[in-house]
Amino acid sequence: MKKTLLPLFLSLGIFTFSQEAKTEAPAVDTTKAWSIQGQNTLMLNQAAFSNWVGGGANNVGWLAGVNYNLTYEKGKDLWENIIILGYGQNNTKGIGTRKTQDVINLSTNYGREFAKNWYISGGASLQTQFAAGYEDGNNPEAAKISNFMAPGYFNVGAGVTYRPNDNLTVTLRPANARWTFVLDEDLQYAGTYGLKNDGDSSLFQFGFLGTAIYKLKIMENITLTNTGSVFSNYLDHPERLVLSYSGILNMKINKFISTNITLDLLYDHNQIRRTQLKQTLGVGFAYNIEKGKKRSDNKNNQSWFKK
């Protein structure tokens, strides 16, 4: 009997040990390196009048846009890509169709962490618009003042990035090359967008570029995204700063309906020597996409962005 029990106990001990070994095996890191967060929107507005003593003109408008953030995070590597596209029109009886929104904003920034939340980084960005703009709104009979890649701004540079969590990113580039492109021949005359001579199609500048993105959750389903930048040209009048600010207030009604209010401020001495302002308001359809997990130290900061 003892000879029978001994092999049985040995077998049981080996089985138990093997089970414990499997239990204590290191957990596999399932965090994905890539994360995709985006919003697709289609905003509509309309007004109609009939025998209305107060006056008014029938009008209908639309605004469509996408805003995507594609981020790669693994080890000490951080690579963030931003795609912002938007276009909108309004048709008013007696006036015709006018452009209300027109933006192309693409950027990429790669960083290698050298201290907690600090990265040596380098990147590039492109800003322009889809269609021509005119002095009288979008009236093609008025003087043309802008077009696709007229102007177009291309930046490439190196510096440092500070990113303590998913809601705040600050990038400082003390070495940044900036090209202003004016590819529309009708706009290639001296003084336009800083061009030095008639027929020039580009202007080169080199200086400091600072950018910051801050996302704020005001309350449940109400968020504000702030983006700001400053550029100083070392080569010519460094005191003439190019300043810009963009704010997007998103008020989510449900999974597919939301209200967006945008505010854009810009001062660029090479365009006009006054502060430029643009504001839009729209109610319509919005569909959010969120795939992948970010490796941020404070993952709870992303909860407001989820569907």
N, C-alpha and C positions, 0 to 999 in steps of 0.2 A: 504493500500500500504506500509506504514511504517513497519507494522507488517511482511510483506512479505520480505522486503529488509533486515531487521535486521538479521534474520537467514542466509540469503545469504551472508552478509558481514562477519558474524562470521565464516561460513564454509570456505570462501575464505581466511580469516586470518589464520585459523588453517592449511589449506593446504599449504599456503605460508611459514609458520613457520616450518612445517615438511620438506619442500623441502630444506630450509636453513640449518636445522639441519643435513640433509643428506649430504649436500655439505660440511659442516664444520667438518664432521667426520674425525678422524685422518686417514691418509693414511697408508695402510698396507705395511710393508717392504717386498718387493719381492726379495731382494737380496738373492741368493742361498748361502748356507753355503759351499758347495763343488764346486770346480772348477777343471777342467781337461784340461791340455795343453800338447800336445804331438806331436812328429814328427816321422813318419815312413819313412825310406829311403832305396833305393836300388841303389847303384852306380856301374857302369860298366866301364871297360876300356879294350882296345884291340889294338894290333899292328900286322901287317902282312908284310912280306918281300918276294920278289921274284927277284933273280938276282940283288940284291941291293949291289952295290960295297962298300958302306959305312958300310955294315954289319948290323947285328941285328938278333934277334931271335923272331919268332912268339910267341905271348903270349896273353892270355885273363884272365881277372880278374873280381872279383865282391866283393862287400862289402855291407852287410845288417845291419841295426840297428834300434833301437827304443830308443827314449828319452822322458820320460813322467814325468810330475810334477803334482801330485794330492794334492791339498791343501784344508784344512778345516779351515775356518775363521768364528768365530761367537763370539760376545761379546769380552771377553778378551782372548779367546782361539785361538791358532794358531797351526795347525798340518800339516806339510809338508812332503810329501813322494816323493822320486825320484827313477826312474827306468831307468837305462842305460844299454842296451845290444847291443853288436856289434860283428860281425864276418865276416871275409873276406879271400879270397884266390886268388892266382895268379898262373896260369899254364904257364910255359915257356918251349918251345921246347928244349929238350936236358937236361933240369934241373929237370923238374917235377913240382909238386904242392907244393907251399909254402904258409904258413899262413901270411897274411898281417895285420889282425886286430883280436883281441880276448879280449873281456872285459865283465865282469859282475860287475856292480856297483849298489848296492841297499842301500838306506838310508831312515831313518825316524827320525823326530825331532818334539817333542811336546813342546809348550811353553805357559806360562800363563803370560799375560802382567802385569807388576808392575809399569811401568812408560811409558810415550809416546814412542812408537817404541822399548821398551826394554821388554824382556821376560825372566823369569826364565824357563830354558828348560832342557830337557833330551832326549837322543836319542841313536840310534844304526846304524851301517853301516856294510856292507859286500862287500869286493872286492876280485875277483878272475878271473879265465878265464875258457873257455869251454874245450879246448883241450891241448894236450901236446906240449911243445916247445923244440927245439933242438939247439945245438950250431951252426950248419950250417942251419940257417933258420928253415925250417920245415922238414928237411931230417931225416926220422926215422932211418937211418943208422948211424947218428951222435949221440953224447952223449946227453942224455935227461937232460934238465935243469929246466923244470917246467911242471906242469900238473894241472888238475882241483883240486882246494883246495891244491895246492902245488906250490906256497904258496896260502893261503887264509887268509885274514886279517879281523878280526871281532873286531869292536870297540863299547863300550857302556860307556856312561858317562853323567855327568850333569854339567851345567854351565849357561851361559846367551847367549841370541840371540838378535842381533840388526838388525831390519828390517824396515827402514824408508819408503820403497816402494817396488814394485814387482821386481825391477831390482837389488837390493842389499840386501844380507843376510850375516851377519857375526856372527859366533857362536864360543864362547870361552868356553872350558871345562877344568877347572883346575883339575878336577877329572875324569880321563878317563882310563878305562881298555882296553888293546889291546892284543889280542891273535893272534899269527901267527901259522897257521896250515900247516903242511906238511903231507898230508895223503897218498902220494905215497911212498911206502916202498923203492923204488930205490933211493930216494932222502933224506932219513932219516939218514944222517950221520953228525957228529959234524962239526959245522961251516956253514953248509948250512942254509941260512936264519936265522942265529943266534942260531940254535939249540945247546944245551949244550953238549949232549951226543949222540952217535950212537943209532939209534932206537927211539929217541924221535919223537913224532908226533906233538908237539906244544911248543910254547914259550910264556910265560906270561910277559907282561910289564904293568907298571902303570905310567901315567904321564899327561902331558898337551897336549891337542889337540885344534888347532885353524883352522877353515875353513872359506872360503869366496867365494861367488858367485857374480859376477858382469856382468850384461848384458848391452851391449853398442850398440846403433843404430848408425852406421857410416854414412849411408845415406839410402835413400829409397831402400828397398829390400836387404840391406847388413847389417848383424848383427854379433857381436862378443860376444861369451859367455866365460868368464874367470872363472876358478875354481882353487883355490889354497888351500894348507893345510900345516901345520907344526906340527910335533909331537916330544916331548921330553920325554924320559923315566927317571923318577925320580930314579928308582932302580939301574940303571947301565949306566954310562957315559951319563949324561943328556946333555952334550955338543954335542953329536952326533945326530944332528937333522935329522929327516926324512922329506924331503922337496919334494913337488910335485906341478906341475902346468899343467893345461889342457886348451887349447884354441880351440874353434870351430868357424871358420869363415864361415858363411852361406851366399851365394849369390844367391838369389832367381831369377830365370829367369821368371817363370810364376807360376800358381797355382800348377802345378805338376812337374816341372823341376827345379832343383837347383844344385849348385856346393858347395861342402863342402871341406874345408881345415882344417885338425886337426894337432895340435902340442902338444905332451906330453913330459914333462921333469920330471925326478925323480932322487933323490939322497937318497939312503938307504945304510948305512954302512954295514948292515947285508946281503945285496945282493952282490953288488960289490962296491969297493971304488972309483967309477967314476960316473960322471953324465950320466944318460941314456936318450936317445932321440928317439922319434918315430914321424914320420910325414906321413900323408896320404893326397891324393888329389883324389877326385872323382866327376864325373858328372853323374847325373841320376835322378831317380824318387824320389820325396818327397811329402808326404801328411801330412798336419798339421791338428790337431784336437784341437778345443777349445770349451769347454762346461762349462757353469756356469760363474758367475761373481765374481771377486775378490773384497774384501772389502777395498782394498788399498786406502790410502788417495790420491794418485796420480794415478788414473786409466789410464791416458793418456800414462803412461809409458809402457803399455801393447800393444799399438796399432801396434807396429812393428811385434808382434807375430801372428797377425791374418792372416787368409787365404786371 
